[in-house]
Amino acid sequence: MKRCQEIVPLLGPLLDGALPDDDRAWAEDHLCGCPSCRDRMALIAAQGEAIREALSARTRALDFEGFSDRVLARARQDRARASERAPVWGRELWWAHPRALTVAGGLALAACAALAIFFSPPRSDDVGLLADSSPRVEEVDFGTRSGAVLQLPRQTTVIWMSDDRAVPE
């Protein structure tokens, strides 16, 4: 019985002539002594013949007149429907990956802004500032506190104050 279970998957390839020689010899040896497996193999062979006959009958009944014209018409029809599918495809893509597309869009926008800033020509009011672009520092005594005023280019001023009290002299 166990040997019959092992041979069942080999019956189809045996009929097709696709079994290696050692498996074929083992299967044929078993078939000589097992009428149940021989009946199963005959049934598989009969089913295969019936399928081949049915397919032959259907292919003889097919009409290939104008087949290529029908295929091309179908391809044109599918191409026309592709424009209808684009919005659906876009929605499906968006809902499948909203975070990734949002991040990609943000990065693209940031890159465009950086390129615009990098390649923009200097403004006319910046020209005078570029000539004197060195920062100036002035020490300031605020009475009980000391500090400094830092004047940077482009009219930027930074005021720094120390929490340390000035030491009286």
DSSP file (Angstrom, degrees, kcal/mol; ACC not computed):
  #  RESIDUE AA STRUCTURE BP1 BP2  ACC     N-H-->O    O-->H-N    N-H-->O    O-->H-N    TCO  KAPPA ALPHA  PHI   PSI    X-CA   Y-CA   Z-CA
    1    1 A M     >        0   0    0      0, 0.0     4,-1.8     0, 0.0     5,-0.1   0.000 360.0 360.0 360.0 -43.5    0.0    0.0    0.0
    2    2 A K  H  >  +     0   0    0      1,-0.2     4,-1.6     2,-0.2     5,-0.1   0.888 360.0  52.4 -63.6 -38.6    2.8    2.4    0.9
    3    3 A R  H  > S+     0   0    0      1,-0.2     4,-1.4     2,-0.2    -1,-0.2   0.866 105.9  54.2 -66.5 -34.8    4.5    1.6   -2.4
    4    4 A C  H  > S+     0   0    0      1,-0.2     4,-1.5     2,-0.2    -1,-0.2   0.892 106.7  51.7 -64.2 -40.0    1.3    2.3   -4.3
    5    5 A Q  H  < S+     0   0    0     -4,-1.8    -1,-0.2     1,-0.2    -2,-0.2   0.843 110.2  49.8 -65.3 -33.0    1.2    5.8   -2.6
    6    6 A E  H  < S+     0   0    0     -4,-1.6    -1,-0.2     1,-0.2     4,-0.2   0.794 111.2  48.2 -75.3 -27.9    4.8    6.4   -3.7
    7    7 A I  H >X S+     0   0    0     -4,-1.4     3,-1.4     1,-0.2     4,-0.7   0.745  90.0  79.9 -87.6 -22.2    4.1    5.4   -7.3
    8    8 A V  H >X S+     0   0    0     -4,-1.5     3,-1.3     1,-0.3     4,-0.5   0.898  92.6  49.6 -54.6 -47.0    1.0    7.4   -8.0
    9    9 A P  H 34 S+     0   0    0      0, 0.0    -1,-0.3     0, 0.0    -2,-0.1   0.712 109.6  55.0 -65.9 -15.7    2.8   10.7   -8.6
   10   10 A L  H <> S+     0   0    0     -3,-1.4     4,-1.9    -4,-0.2    -2,-0.2   0.568  86.2  81.2 -91.6  -8.9    5.1    8.9  -11.1
   11   11 A L  H <X S+     0   0    0     -3,-1.3     4,-2.2    -4,-0.7     5,-0.2   0.912  91.3  48.3 -67.6 -42.8    2.4    7.5  -13.3
   12   12 A G  H  X S+     0   0    0     -4,-0.5     4,-1.9     1,-0.2    -1,-0.2   0.960 114.4  44.4 -62.5 -52.0    1.9   10.6  -15.4
   13   13 A P  H  >>S+     0   0    0      0, 0.0     5,-2.9     0, 0.0     4,-0.7   0.834 110.9  56.5 -62.1 -30.3    5.6   11.2  -16.0
   14   14 A L  H ><5S+     0   0    0     -4,-1.9     3,-0.7     3,-0.2    -2,-0.2   0.926 107.8  47.3 -65.2 -43.6    5.9    7.5  -16.8
   15   15 A L  H 3<5S+     0   0    0     -4,-2.2    -1,-0.2     1,-0.2    -3,-0.1   0.859 113.2  49.1 -64.3 -35.1    3.2    7.7  -19.5
   16   16 A D  H 3<5S-     0   0    0     -4,-1.9    -1,-0.2    -5,-0.2    -2,-0.2   0.567 112.5-119.7 -80.7  -8.7    4.9   10.9  -20.9
   17   17 A G  T <<5S+     0   0    0     -3,-0.7    -3,-0.2    -4,-0.7    -2,-0.1   0.778  78.7 123.0  75.5  26.5    8.3    9.1  -21.0
   18   18 A A      < +     0   0    0     -5,-2.9    -4,-0.2    -6,-0.2    -3,-0.1   0.320  37.0 106.1-104.9   7.2    9.8   11.7  -18.6
   19   19 A L  S    S-     0   0    0     -6,-0.6    -9,-0.0    -5,-0.1     0, 0.0  -0.657  75.0-111.5 -87.6 142.6   11.0    9.4  -15.8
   20   20 A P     >  -     0   0    0      0, 0.0     4,-2.8     0, 0.0     5,-0.2  -0.293  36.4-104.2 -63.3 159.3   14.7    8.7  -15.3
   21   21 A D  H  > S+     0   0    0      1,-0.2     4,-2.5     2,-0.2     5,-0.2   0.868 118.4  49.8 -57.7 -42.9   15.7    5.1  -16.1
   22   22 A D  H  > S+     0   0    0      2,-0.2     4,-1.8     1,-0.2    -1,-0.2   0.904 114.9  43.6 -68.3 -39.2   16.0    4.0  -12.5
   23   23 A D  H  > S+     0   0    0      2,-0.2     4,-2.7     1,-0.2    -2,-0.2   0.891 113.1  53.1 -68.9 -38.8   12.6    5.4  -11.5
   24   24 A R  H  X S+     0   0    0     -4,-2.8     4,-2.8     1,-0.2     5,-0.2   0.925 109.5  48.1 -61.3 -45.1   11.0    4.0  -14.6
   25   25 A A  H  X S+     0   0    0     -4,-2.5     4,-2.1    -5,-0.2    -1,-0.2   0.904 112.9  48.4 -63.4 -41.6   12.4    0.5  -13.9
   26   26 A W  H  X S+     0   0    0     -4,-1.8     4,-1.9     2,-0.2    -2,-0.2   0.916 113.7  46.7 -64.4 -43.9   11.1    0.7  -10.3
   27   27 A A  H  X S+     0   0    0     -4,-2.7     4,-2.6     2,-0.2    -2,-0.2   0.911 112.7  48.8 -66.6 -43.1    7.7    1.8  -11.4
   28   28 A E  H  X S+     0   0    0     -4,-2.8     4,-1.6     1,-0.2    -1,-0.2   0.880 109.5  53.3 -64.9 -37.0    7.4   -0.8  -14.2
   29   29 A D  H  X S+     0   0    0     -4,-2.1     4,-0.8    -5,-0.2    -1,-0.2   0.917 111.5  45.6 -62.3 -43.3    8.4   -3.5  -11.7
   30   30 A H  H >X S+     0   0    0     -4,-1.9     3,-0.9     1,-0.2     4,-0.7   0.915 109.2  55.2 -66.5 -42.5    5.7   -2.4   -9.3
   31   31 A L  H >< S+     0   0    0     -4,-2.6     3,-0.5     1,-0.2    -1,-0.2   0.819  99.1  62.7 -61.8 -30.9    3.1   -2.2  -12.1
   32   32 A C  H 3< S+     0   0    0     -4,-1.6    -1,-0.2     1,-0.2    -2,-0.2   0.846 114.7  31.7 -62.3 -33.3    3.8   -5.8  -13.1
   33   33 A G  H << S+     0   0    0     -3,-0.9    -1,-0.2    -4,-0.8    -2,-0.2   0.386 109.6  71.0-107.0   3.4    2.6   -7.1   -9.7
   34   34 A C    <X  -     0   0    0     -4,-0.7     4,-1.8    -3,-0.5     3,-0.1  -0.875  47.9-178.5-128.5 100.0   -0.1   -4.4   -8.8
   35   35 A P  H  > S+     0   0    0      0, 0.0     4,-2.4     0, 0.0     5,-0.2   0.823  85.0  59.7 -65.3 -30.4   -3.4   -4.5  -10.8
   36   36 A S  H  > S+     0   0    0      2,-0.2     4,-2.1     1,-0.2     5,-0.1   0.923 107.9  43.6 -63.6 -44.8   -4.7   -1.5   -8.8
   37   37 A C  H  > S+     0   0    0      2,-0.2     4,-2.4     1,-0.2    -1,-0.2   0.852 111.8  54.5 -70.1 -34.0   -1.8    0.7  -10.0
   38   38 A R  H  X S+     0   0    0     -4,-1.8     4,-2.2     2,-0.2    -2,-0.2   0.914 109.4  48.1 -64.5 -40.5   -2.2   -0.7  -13.6
   39   39 A D  H  X S+     0   0    0     -4,-2.4     4,-2.3     2,-0.2    -2,-0.2   0.903 111.2  50.3 -64.5 -41.2   -5.9    0.3  -13.5
   40   40 A R  H  X S+     0   0    0     -4,-2.1     4,-2.3     1,-0.2    -1,-0.2   0.900 110.5  49.6 -63.5 -40.1   -5.0    3.8  -12.2
   41   41 A M  H  X S+     0   0    0     -4,-2.4     4,-2.2     2,-0.2    -2,-0.2   0.882 109.9  50.9 -67.1 -37.5   -2.4    4.2  -15.0
   42   42 A A  H  X S+     0   0    0     -4,-2.2     4,-2.4     2,-0.2    -2,-0.2   0.890 109.6  51.0 -65.1 -39.1   -4.9    3.1  -17.6
   43   43 A L  H  X S+     0   0    0     -4,-2.3     4,-2.5     2,-0.2    -2,-0.2   0.916 110.1  49.0 -63.8 -43.7   -7.4    5.7  -16.2
   44   44 A I  H  X S+     0   0    0     -4,-2.3     4,-2.4     1,-0.2    -2,-0.2   0.904 111.8  49.6 -62.2 -41.7   -4.8    8.4  -16.4
   45   45 A A  H  X S+     0   0    0     -4,-2.2     4,-2.2     2,-0.2    -2,-0.2   0.906 111.2  48.8 -64.6 -41.5   -4.0    7.4  -20.0
   46   46 A A  H  X S+     0   0    0     -4,-2.4     4,-2.4     2,-0.2    -2,-0.2   0.893 111.0  50.2 -66.1 -39.9   -7.7    7.5  -20.9
   47   47 A Q  H  X S+     0   0    0     -4,-2.5     4,-2.4     2,-0.2    -2,-0.2   0.924 110.1  50.4 -63.5 -43.9   -8.1   10.9  -19.4
   48   48 A G  H  X S+     0   0    0     -4,-2.4     4,-2.3     1,-0.2    -2,-0.2   0.907 111.3  48.2 -60.2 -42.6   -5.1   12.2  -21.3
   49   49 A E  H  X S+     0   0    0     -4,-2.2     4,-2.4     2,-0.2    -1,-0.2   0.903 111.0  50.9 -65.3 -41.0   -6.5   10.9  -24.5
   50   50 A A  H  X S+     0   0    0     -4,-2.4     4,-2.3     2,-0.2    -2,-0.2   0.901 110.9  48.5 -64.0 -40.5   -9.9   12.4  -23.9
   51   51 A I  H  X S+     0   0    0     -4,-2.4     4,-2.4     2,-0.2     5,-0.2   0.924 111.4  49.7 -65.1 -44.0   -8.4   15.8  -23.1
   52   52 A R  H  X S+     0   0    0     -4,-2.3     4,-2.2     1,-0.2    -2,-0.2   0.911 112.0  48.4 -61.2 -42.0   -6.3   15.7  -26.3
   53   53 A E  H  X S+     0   0    0     -4,-2.4     4,-2.3     2,-0.2    -1,-0.2   0.902 111.3  49.6 -65.9 -41.3   -9.4   14.7  -28.4
   54   54 A A  H  X S+     0   0    0     -4,-2.3     4,-2.1     1,-0.2    -2,-0.2   0.909 112.1  47.9 -65.0 -41.5  -11.5   17.5  -26.9
   55   55 A L  H  X S+     0   0    0     -4,-2.4     4,-2.4     2,-0.2    -1,-0.2   0.885 110.6  51.8 -66.8 -38.1   -8.8   20.1  -27.5
   56   56 A S  H  X S+     0   0    0     -4,-2.2     4,-2.1    -5,-0.2    -2,-0.2   0.923 109.7  49.3 -63.1 -43.7   -8.3   18.9  -31.1
   57   57 A A  H  X S+     0   0    0     -4,-2.3     4,-1.3     1,-0.2    -2,-0.2   0.904 112.4  48.0 -63.4 -41.1  -12.1   19.2  -31.7
   58   58 A R  H  X S+     0   0    0     -4,-2.1     4,-0.7     1,-0.2    -1,-0.2   0.891 111.1  49.7 -68.4 -38.5  -12.2   22.7  -30.3
   59   59 A T  H >< S+     0   0    0     -4,-2.4     3,-0.5     1,-0.2    -1,-0.2   0.854 108.0  53.7 -70.5 -32.3   -9.1   23.9  -32.3
   60   60 A R  H 3< S+     0   0    0     -4,-2.1    -1,-0.2     1,-0.2    -2,-0.2   0.829 108.0  51.9 -67.3 -29.4  -10.6   22.5  -35.5
   61   61 A A  H 3< S+     0   0    0     -4,-1.3    -1,-0.2    -5,-0.2    -2,-0.2   0.615  88.0 105.6 -82.2 -12.6  -13.8   24.5  -34.8
   62   62 A L    <<  -     0   0    0     -4,-0.7     2,-0.6    -3,-0.5    -3,-0.0  -0.399  61.6-145.2 -72.3 144.4  -11.9   27.8  -34.3
   63   63 A D        -     0   0    0      1,-0.1    -2,-0.1    -2,-0.1    -1,-0.1  -0.940  16.6-179.5-111.3 113.4  -12.1   30.5  -37.0
   64   64 A F    >   +     0   0    0     -2,-0.6     3,-1.7     2,-0.1     2,-0.4   0.282  39.3 128.5 -94.9  10.3   -8.8   32.4  -37.3
   65   65 A E  T 3  S+     0   0    0      1,-0.3    -2,-0.1     2,-0.1     0, 0.0  -0.538  86.6   1.1 -66.3 122.7  -10.2   34.6  -40.1
   66   66 A G  T 3> S+     0   0    0     -2,-0.4     4,-2.1     3,-0.1    -1,-0.3   0.646  89.5 138.0  73.4  15.9   -9.6   38.2  -39.1
   67   67 A F  H <>  +     0   0    0     -3,-1.7     4,-2.2     1,-0.2     5,-0.2   0.924  69.9  49.3 -59.7 -46.6   -7.9   37.2  -35.9
   68   68 A S  H  > S+     0   0    0     -4,-0.3     4,-2.4     1,-0.2    -1,-0.2   0.872 109.5  52.7 -64.3 -35.8   -5.1   39.7  -36.2
   69   69 A D  H  > S+     0   0    0      1,-0.2     4,-2.3     2,-0.2    -1,-0.2   0.899 109.3  49.1 -65.0 -39.6   -7.6   42.5  -36.8
   70   70 A R  H  X S+     0   0    0     -4,-2.1     4,-2.1     2,-0.2    -2,-0.2   0.889 111.0  50.1 -66.6 -38.3   -9.5   41.6  -33.7
   71   71 A V  H  X S+     0   0    0     -4,-2.2     4,-2.3     2,-0.2    -2,-0.2   0.929 111.9  47.0 -65.4 -44.9   -6.3   41.6  -31.6
   72   72 A L  H  X S+     0   0    0     -4,-2.4     4,-2.4     2,-0.2    -2,-0.2   0.890 111.1  51.7 -65.1 -38.7   -5.3   45.0  -32.9
   73   73 A A  H  X S+     0   0    0     -4,-2.3     4,-2.2     1,-0.2    -1,-0.2   0.908 110.4  49.1 -63.5 -40.4   -8.8   46.4  -32.3
   74   74 A R  H  X S+     0   0    0     -4,-2.1     4,-2.5     2,-0.2    -2,-0.2   0.892 109.6  51.6 -65.4 -39.5   -8.7   45.1  -28.7
   75   75 A A  H  X S+     0   0    0     -4,-2.3     4,-2.2     2,-0.2    -2,-0.2   0.908 110.3  48.6 -65.0 -40.9   -5.2   46.6  -28.2
   76   76 A R  H  X S+     0   0    0     -4,-2.4     4,-2.1     2,-0.2    -2,-0.2   0.902 111.5  50.6 -63.9 -39.8   -6.5   50.0  -29.4
   77   77 A Q  H  X S+     0   0    0     -4,-2.2     4,-1.7     1,-0.2    -2,-0.2   0.908 110.6  48.5 -64.0 -42.5   -9.5   49.7  -27.1
   78   78 A D  H  X S+     0   0    0     -4,-2.5     4,-1.0     1,-0.2    -1,-0.2   0.876 109.4  53.0 -65.3 -37.4   -7.2   48.9  -24.1
   79   79 A R  H  X S+     0   0    0     -4,-2.2     4,-0.7     1,-0.2     3,-0.4   0.895 107.8  51.3 -65.3 -39.0   -5.0   51.8  -24.9
   80   80 A A  H >< S+     0   0    0     -4,-2.1     3,-0.6     1,-0.2     4,-0.5   0.869 108.9  51.2 -65.0 -35.8   -8.0   54.1  -24.9
   81   81 A R  H >X S+     0   0    0     -4,-1.7     4,-1.4     1,-0.2     3,-0.6   0.698  92.2  76.9 -73.9 -18.7   -9.0   52.8  -21.5
   82   82 A A  H 3X S+     0   0    0     -4,-1.0     4,-1.1    -3,-0.4    -1,-0.2   0.878  90.2  54.8 -61.4 -36.6   -5.6   53.4  -20.1
   83   83 A S  H << S+     0   0    0     -4,-0.7    -1,-0.3    -3,-0.6    -2,-0.2   0.811 106.9  51.7 -67.1 -27.7   -6.3   57.1  -19.8
   84   84 A E  H <> S+     0   0    0     -3,-0.6     4,-0.5    -4,-0.5    -1,-0.2   0.789 108.6  51.6 -74.8 -27.6   -9.4   56.2  -17.8
   85   85 A R  H  X S+     0   0    0     -4,-1.4     4,-2.8    -3,-0.2     5,-0.2   0.683  88.5  81.9 -83.1 -18.0   -7.3   54.1  -15.5
   86   86 A A  H  X S+     0   0    0     -4,-1.1     4,-2.6     1,-0.2    -1,-0.2   0.909  91.8  46.9 -58.7 -46.7   -4.6   56.8  -14.7
   87   87 A P  H  > S+     0   0    0      0, 0.0     4,-2.4     0, 0.0    -1,-0.2   0.904 113.9  49.1 -62.9 -37.3   -6.7   58.6  -12.0
   88   88 A V  H  X S+     0   0    0     -4,-0.5     4,-2.6     2,-0.2    -2,-0.2   0.929 111.0  49.9 -64.6 -44.2   -7.5   55.3  -10.3
   89   89 A W  H  X S+     0   0    0     -4,-2.8     4,-2.5     1,-0.2    -1,-0.2   0.912 110.5  50.8 -59.9 -43.2   -3.8   54.3  -10.5
   90   90 A G  H  X S+     0   0    0     -4,-2.6     4,-2.6    -5,-0.2    -1,-0.2   0.914 111.3  46.9 -62.5 -43.9   -2.8   57.6   -8.9
   91   91 A R  H  X S+     0   0    0     -4,-2.4     4,-2.8     2,-0.2     5,-0.2   0.917 112.9  49.3 -64.4 -42.6   -5.3   57.3   -6.1
   92   92 A E  H  X S+     0   0    0     -4,-2.6     4,-1.5     1,-0.2    -2,-0.2   0.906 112.5  47.9 -64.2 -40.2   -4.2   53.7   -5.4
   93   93 A L  H  X S+     0   0    0     -4,-2.5     4,-1.8    -5,-0.2    -2,-0.2   0.923 112.8  48.9 -64.9 -43.8   -0.6   54.7   -5.4
   94   94 A W  H  < S+     0   0    0     -4,-2.6    -2,-0.2     1,-0.2    -1,-0.2   0.936 113.2  45.6 -62.6 -47.2   -1.3   57.7   -3.1
   95   95 A W  H  < S+     0   0    0     -4,-2.8    -1,-0.2     1,-0.2    -2,-0.2   0.750 112.5  52.2 -71.4 -21.8   -3.3   55.6   -0.6
   96   96 A A  H  < S+     0   0    0     -4,-1.5    -1,-0.2    -5,-0.2    -2,-0.2   0.835 128.2  16.6 -79.0 -32.6   -0.7   52.9   -0.6
   97   97 A H  S  X S+     0   0    0     -4,-1.8     4,-2.1    -3,-0.2     5,-0.2  -0.365  71.0 146.4-137.6  56.2    2.3   55.1    0.1
   98   98 A P  H  > S+     0   0    0      0, 0.0     4,-2.1     0, 0.0     5,-0.2   0.901  76.8  47.3 -66.3 -39.4    1.1   58.5    1.5
   99   99 A R  H  > S+     0   0    0      2,-0.2     4,-2.7     1,-0.2     5,-0.2   0.934 112.4  48.5 -66.9 -44.9    4.1   59.1    3.8
  100  100 A A  H  > S+     0   0    0      1,-0.2     4,-2.5     2,-0.2    -1,-0.2   0.914 113.9  46.5 -63.0 -41.9    6.7   58.3    1.3
  101  101 A L  H  X S+     0   0    0     -4,-2.1     4,-2.3     2,-0.2    -1,-0.2   0.868 112.3  50.9 -69.4 -34.9    5.1   60.5   -1.4
  102  102 A T  H  X S+     0   0    0     -4,-2.1     4,-2.5    -5,-0.2    -2,-0.2   0.929 112.6  45.8 -66.6 -44.2    4.7   63.4    1.1
  103  103 A V  H  X S+     0   0    0     -4,-2.7     4,-2.7     2,-0.2     5,-0.2   0.922 113.1  50.1 -63.7 -44.0    8.4   63.1    2.1
  104  104 A A  H  X S+     0   0    0     -4,-2.5     4,-2.3    -5,-0.2    -1,-0.2   0.908 111.6  48.6 -62.5 -41.3    9.5   62.9   -1.5
  105  105 A G  H  X S+     0   0    0     -4,-2.3     4,-2.4     2,-0.2    -1,-0.2   0.911 111.5  49.5 -64.4 -42.3    7.4   65.9   -2.4
  106  106 A G  H  X S+     0   0    0     -4,-2.5     4,-2.5     2,-0.2    -2,-0.2   0.910 111.7  48.4 -62.9 -42.4    8.8   67.9    0.6
  107  107 A L  H  X S+     0   0    0     -4,-2.7     4,-2.5     2,-0.2    -1,-0.2   0.902 111.4  50.1 -64.7 -40.1   12.4   67.0   -0.4
  108  108 A A  H  X S+     0   0    0     -4,-2.3     4,-2.2    -5,-0.2    -2,-0.2   0.911 111.6  48.5 -64.3 -41.3   11.8   67.9   -4.0
  109  109 A L  H  X S+     0   0    0     -4,-2.4     4,-2.3     2,-0.2    -2,-0.2   0.909 112.1  48.7 -64.8 -42.3   10.3   71.3   -2.9
  110  110 A A  H  X S+     0   0    0     -4,-2.5     4,-2.5     2,-0.2    -2,-0.2   0.895 110.7  51.1 -64.3 -40.1   13.3   71.9   -0.5
  111  111 A A  H  X S+     0   0    0     -4,-2.5     4,-2.3     2,-0.2    -2,-0.2   0.904 110.1  49.5 -64.6 -40.5   15.8   71.1   -3.3
  112  112 A C  H  X S+     0   0    0     -4,-2.2     4,-2.3     2,-0.2    -2,-0.2   0.912 111.5  48.8 -64.0 -42.0   14.0   73.5   -5.7
  113  113 A A  H  X S+     0   0    0     -4,-2.3     4,-2.3     2,-0.2    -2,-0.2   0.910 111.3  49.9 -64.4 -41.4   14.1   76.3   -3.1
  114  114 A A  H  X S+     0   0    0     -4,-2.5     4,-2.7     1,-0.2    -2,-0.2   0.911 111.6  48.4 -64.2 -41.7   17.8   75.6   -2.4
  115  115 A L  H  X S+     0   0    0     -4,-2.3     4,-2.5     2,-0.2    -1,-0.2   0.895 110.1  52.1 -65.3 -39.0   18.6   75.7   -6.1
  116  116 A A  H  X S+     0   0    0     -4,-2.3     4,-0.7     1,-0.2    -2,-0.2   0.911 113.7  43.5 -63.5 -41.3   16.6   79.0   -6.5
  117  117 A I  H  < S+     0   0    0     -4,-2.3     3,-0.5     2,-0.2    -2,-0.2   0.913 114.6  49.9 -69.2 -42.1   18.5   80.6   -3.7
  118  118 A F  H  < S+     0   0    0     -4,-2.7    -2,-0.2     1,-0.2    -1,-0.2   0.891 118.0  37.6 -64.6 -40.6   21.9   79.3   -4.9
  119  119 A F  H  < S+     0   0    0     -4,-2.5    -1,-0.2    -5,-0.2    -2,-0.2   0.449  89.2 110.6 -94.7   0.3   21.5   80.4   -8.5
  120  120 A S  S  < S-     0   0    0     -4,-0.7     3,-0.1    -3,-0.5    -3,-0.0  -0.535  72.3-116.8 -75.3 140.6   19.7   83.7   -7.8
  121  121 A P        -     0   0    0      0, 0.0    -1,-0.1     0, 0.0    -2,-0.1  -0.381  39.3 -90.0 -72.2 155.6   21.8   86.8   -8.6
  122  122 A P        -     0   0    0      0, 0.0     2,-0.1     0, 0.0     5,-0.0  -0.362  44.5-115.3 -65.4 145.1   22.7   89.2   -5.7
  123  123 A R    >>  -     0   0    0      1,-0.1     3,-0.9    -3,-0.1     4,-0.7  -0.391  21.3-114.6 -77.5 159.5   20.3   92.0   -5.1
  124  124 A S  H >> S+     0   0    0      1,-0.2     3,-0.6     2,-0.2     4,-0.6   0.843 115.7  54.7 -65.7 -33.3   21.3   95.6   -5.6
  125  125 A D  H 3> S+     0   0    0      1,-0.2     4,-0.5     2,-0.2    -1,-0.2   0.683 103.1  58.0 -75.8 -14.6   20.9   96.4   -1.9
  126  126 A D  H <> S+     0   0    0     -3,-0.9     4,-1.9     1,-0.2    -1,-0.2   0.697  88.6  75.3 -81.4 -20.1   23.3   93.5   -1.0
  127  127 A V  H <X S+     0   0    0     -4,-0.7     4,-1.0    -3,-0.6    -1,-0.2   0.907  95.4  47.1 -63.3 -43.2   26.2   94.9   -3.1
  128  128 A G  H  X S+     0   0    0     -4,-0.6     4,-0.9     1,-0.2     3,-0.3   0.864 112.1  50.9 -66.6 -34.2   27.0   97.7   -0.6
  129  129 A L  H  < S+     0   0    0     -4,-0.5    -1,-0.2     1,-0.2    -2,-0.2   0.820 102.1  60.6 -72.5 -29.9   26.9   95.2    2.3
  130  130 A L  H >< S+     0   0    0     -4,-1.9     3,-0.6     1,-0.2    -1,-0.2   0.804  98.1  58.9 -68.5 -26.9   29.2   92.8    0.5
  131  131 A A  H 3< S+     0   0    0     -4,-1.0     2,-0.6    -3,-0.3    -1,-0.2   0.899 116.1  32.8 -68.8 -39.2   32.0   95.4    0.4
  132  132 A D  T 3< S+     0   0    0     -4,-0.9    -1,-0.3     1,-0.1    -2,-0.1  -0.683  75.8 142.3-116.2  77.0   32.0   95.8    4.2
  133  133 A S    <   +     0   0    0     -2,-0.6    -1,-0.1    -3,-0.6    -3,-0.1   0.319  31.0 111.8-102.2   8.9   31.2   92.3    5.3
  134  134 A S  S    S-     0   0    0     -3,-0.1     2,-0.1    18,-0.1    17,-0.0  -0.673  70.6-117.5 -84.9 135.8   33.4   92.0    8.4
  135  135 A P        -     0   0    0      0, 0.0     2,-0.4     0, 0.0    17,-0.2  -0.368  23.7-146.7 -70.5 149.6   31.6   91.9   11.7
  136  136 A R  E     -A  151   0A   0     15,-2.4    15,-3.3    -2,-0.1     2,-0.4  -0.950   8.3-161.9-118.4 138.8   32.2   94.7   14.2
  137  137 A V  E     -A  150   0A   0     -2,-0.4     2,-0.4    13,-0.2    13,-0.2  -0.974   5.5-173.6-121.3 132.6   32.1   94.2   18.0
  138  138 A E  E     -A  149   0A   0     11,-2.3    11,-2.6    -2,-0.4     2,-0.3  -0.991  20.3-134.0-124.7 132.3   31.7   97.0   20.4
  139  139 A E  E     -A  148   0A   0     -2,-0.4     2,-0.4     9,-0.2     9,-0.2  -0.654  24.3-166.5 -82.8 140.8   32.0   96.6   24.2
  140  140 A V  E     -A  147   0A   0      7,-2.2     7,-1.9    -2,-0.3     2,-0.6  -0.989  15.1-147.8-131.2 137.1   29.3   98.3   26.2
  141  141 A D  E     -A  146   0A   0     -2,-0.4     5,-0.2     5,-0.2     3,-0.1  -0.923   9.3-172.8-104.8 117.1   29.1   99.0   29.9
  142  142 A F        -     0   0    0      3,-2.6     2,-1.4    -2,-0.6     4,-0.1   0.002  47.2-108.0 -97.5  28.4   25.5   98.8   31.1
  143  143 A G  S    S+     0   0    0      1,-0.2    -1,-0.1     2,-0.1    23,-0.1  -0.679 108.5  21.3  84.9 -90.4   26.4  100.1   34.6
  144  144 A T  S    S+     0   0    0     -2,-1.4    22,-1.4    21,-0.1     2,-0.3   0.553 129.9  46.5 -88.2  -7.7   26.0   97.0   36.8
  145  145 A R  E    S- B   0 165A   0     20,-0.2    -3,-2.6    -3,-0.1     2,-0.3  -0.924  70.1-143.9-130.9 156.1   26.4   94.6   33.8
  146  146 A S  E     +A  141   0A   0     18,-0.7    16,-3.0    -2,-0.3     2,-0.3  -0.804  29.6 145.8-115.1 163.5   28.7   94.3   30.9
  147  147 A G  E     -AB 140 161A   0     -7,-1.9    -7,-2.2    -2,-0.3     2,-0.3  -0.940  31.8-119.2-170.5-169.9   28.0   93.2   27.4
  148  148 A A  E     -AB 139 160A   0     12,-2.7    12,-3.3    -2,-0.3     2,-0.5  -0.989   8.5-139.8-149.9 154.2   28.7   93.6   23.8
  149  149 A V  E     -AB 138 159A   0    -11,-2.6   -11,-2.3    -2,-0.3     2,-0.6  -0.983  17.5-161.3-116.9 125.2   27.0   94.6   20.6
  150  150 A L  E     -AB 137 158A   0      8,-3.7     8,-3.1    -2,-0.5     2,-0.7  -0.933   1.0-160.8-110.9 118.6   27.9   92.5   17.5
  151  151 A Q  E     -AB 136 157A   0    -15,-3.3   -15,-2.4    -2,-0.6     6,-0.2  -0.891  14.1-172.8-102.2 115.4   27.1   94.1   14.2
  152  152 A L  E  >  - B   0 156A   0      4,-3.4     4,-1.1    -2,-0.7     3,-0.4  -0.590  33.3 -83.3-101.1 164.5   26.9   91.5   11.4
  153  153 A P  T  4 S+     0   0    0      0, 0.0     3,-0.5     0, 0.0    -1,-0.2  -0.170 109.2  40.9 -60.8 163.0   26.6   92.0    7.6
  154  154 A R  T  4 S-     0   0    0      1,-0.2   -21,-0.0   -28,-0.1    -2,-0.0   0.826 131.9 -68.9  63.3  36.5   23.1   92.5    6.2
  155  155 A Q  T  4 S+     0   0    0     -3,-0.4     2,-0.5     1,-0.2    -1,-0.2   0.831  88.2 150.5  58.2  40.1   22.0   94.8    9.0
  156  156 A T  E  <  -B  152   0A   0     -4,-1.1    -4,-3.4    -3,-0.5     2,-0.4  -0.906  24.2-169.1-103.5 128.0   21.9   92.0   11.7
  157  157 A T  E     -B  151   0A   0     -2,-0.5     2,-0.5    -6,-0.2    -6,-0.2  -0.962   6.6-168.4-120.8 132.9   22.6   93.1   15.2
  158  158 A V  E     -B  150   0A   0     -8,-3.1    -8,-3.7    -2,-0.4     2,-0.5  -0.983   5.2-161.5-120.5 127.1   23.3   90.8   18.2
  159  159 A I  E     -B  149   0A   0     -2,-0.5     2,-0.4   -10,-0.2   -10,-0.2  -0.931   7.5-169.7-110.5 128.9   23.3   92.2   21.7
  160  160 A W  E     -B  148   0A   0    -12,-3.3   -12,-2.7    -2,-0.5     2,-0.4  -0.957   2.4-172.5-120.3 134.4   25.0   90.1   24.4
  161  161 A M  E     -B  147   0A   0     -2,-0.4     2,-0.3   -14,-0.2   -14,-0.3  -0.979  15.6-138.0-127.9 141.1   24.8   90.8   28.1
  162  162 A S  E     -     0   0A   0    -16,-3.0   -16,-0.3    -2,-0.4    -2,-0.0  -0.744   7.1-145.7 -96.7 142.9   26.7   89.1   30.9
  163  163 A D  E    S+     0   0A   0     -2,-0.3     2,-0.2   -18,-0.1    -1,-0.1   0.649  73.8 103.0 -77.6 -15.2   25.0   88.1   34.1
  164  164 A D  E    S-     0   0A   0    -18,-0.1   -18,-0.7     1,-0.1     2,-0.2  -0.476  76.3-125.3 -69.6 134.8   28.3   88.9   35.9
  165  165 A R  E     -B  145   0A   0     -2,-0.2   -20,-0.2   -20,-0.1     2,-0.2  -0.560  29.4-103.0 -79.6 145.7   28.2   92.2   37.7
  166  166 A A        -     0   0    0    -22,-1.4    -1,-0.1    -2,-0.2   -25,-0.0  -0.454  34.4-121.9 -68.0 137.5   30.9   94.6   36.9
  167  167 A V        -     0   0    0     -2,-0.2    -1,-0.1     1,-0.0     2,-0.0  -0.709  27.0-122.7 -83.0 123.3   33.6   94.7   39.5
  168  168 A P              0   0    0      0, 0.0    -1,-0.0     0, 0.0    -3,-0.0  -0.365 360.0 360.0 -66.1 145.8   34.0   98.3   41.0
  169  169 A E              0   0    0     -2,-0.0    -2,-0.0     0, 0.0     0, 0.0   0.446 360.0 360.0 -91.3 360.0   37.4   99.7   40.7
